[in-house]
């Protein structure tokens, strides 16, 4: 949401291997910011089907902006 885009937030996701990953998006982060986590992506499989490691996980930050505002919200933003 819009407020999180401005103030930052933390989120937890489940990785492909089942582990939990907690990450933070800093306040005022630009839209389309990429966060890269080494070794948290898809498994790398050798020629015999054995997992030999994991690729990187990329998270792209997409902000949501309101499609409408109340008069009270408009006033608060103008007074900011």
TAVENCOR-V754432 format. One record per pair of residues at least 4 apart in sequence whose ideal C-beta (glycine too) atoms are under 8 Angstrom apart, sorted by the first residue. I is the first residue (numbers start at 1). J is the second residue. D is the distance in whole Angstrom. If there is no record, write none. Layout:
BEGIN
<<I J D> <I J D>>
END
This chain:
BEGIN
<<1 5 7> <1 64 6> <2 6 7> <2 63 7> <2 64 7> <2 65 5> <2 66 6> <3 7 6> <4 8 7> <4 9 4> <4 25 7> <4 63 8> <5 28 8> <5 29 7> <5 31 8> <5 63 4> <5 64 8> <5 65 8> <6 27 6> <6 28 7> <7 27 5> <8 24 7> <8 25 6> <8 26 5> <8 27 4> <8 28 8> <8 29 7> <9 24 7> <9 25 6> <10 22 6> <10 23 7> <10 24 5> <10 25 8> <11 22 7> <11 23 6> <11 25 7> <12 20 6> <12 21 7> <12 22 5> <12 23 8> <13 20 7> <13 21 5> <13 23 8> <13 59 8> <14 18 7> <14 19 7> <14 20 6> <14 21 8> <15 19 5> <15 20 7> <15 21 5> <15 40 5> <15 57 7> <16 40 8> <16 41 7> <16 42 6> <16 43 7> <16 54 8> <16 57 8> <17 40 8> <17 43 8> <17 54 7> <19 40 8> <21 37 6> <21 40 6> <21 57 7> <23 35 6> <23 37 7> <23 59 7> <25 29 5> <25 33 7> <25 35 7> <25 61 6> <29 33 5> <29 61 6> <30 61 8> <31 61 7> <31 62 7> <31 63 5> <32 60 6> <32 61 7> <32 62 7> <33 60 7> <33 61 4> <34 58 6> <34 59 7> <34 60 5> <34 61 8> <35 58 7> <35 59 4> <35 60 8> <35 61 7> <36 56 6> <36 57 7> <36 58 5> <36 59 8> <37 41 8> <37 56 6> <37 57 4> <37 58 8> <37 59 7> <38 56 5> <39 53 7> <39 54 5> <39 55 8> <39 56 7> <40 54 6> <40 56 7> <40 57 4> <41 54 6> <41 55 4> <41 56 5> <41 57 4> <41 58 8> <42 54 7> <42 55 5> <43 51 5> <43 53 8> <43 54 6> <43 55 8> <44 51 7> <44 52 5> <44 53 4> <44 54 6> <44 55 6> <45 49 6> <45 50 7> <45 51 6> <45 52 7> <46 50 5> <46 52 5> <66 73 8> <69 73 4> <69 74 5> <69 77 7> <70 74 7> <71 75 6> <72 76 6> <73 77 6> <74 78 6> <75 79 6> <76 80 7>>
END
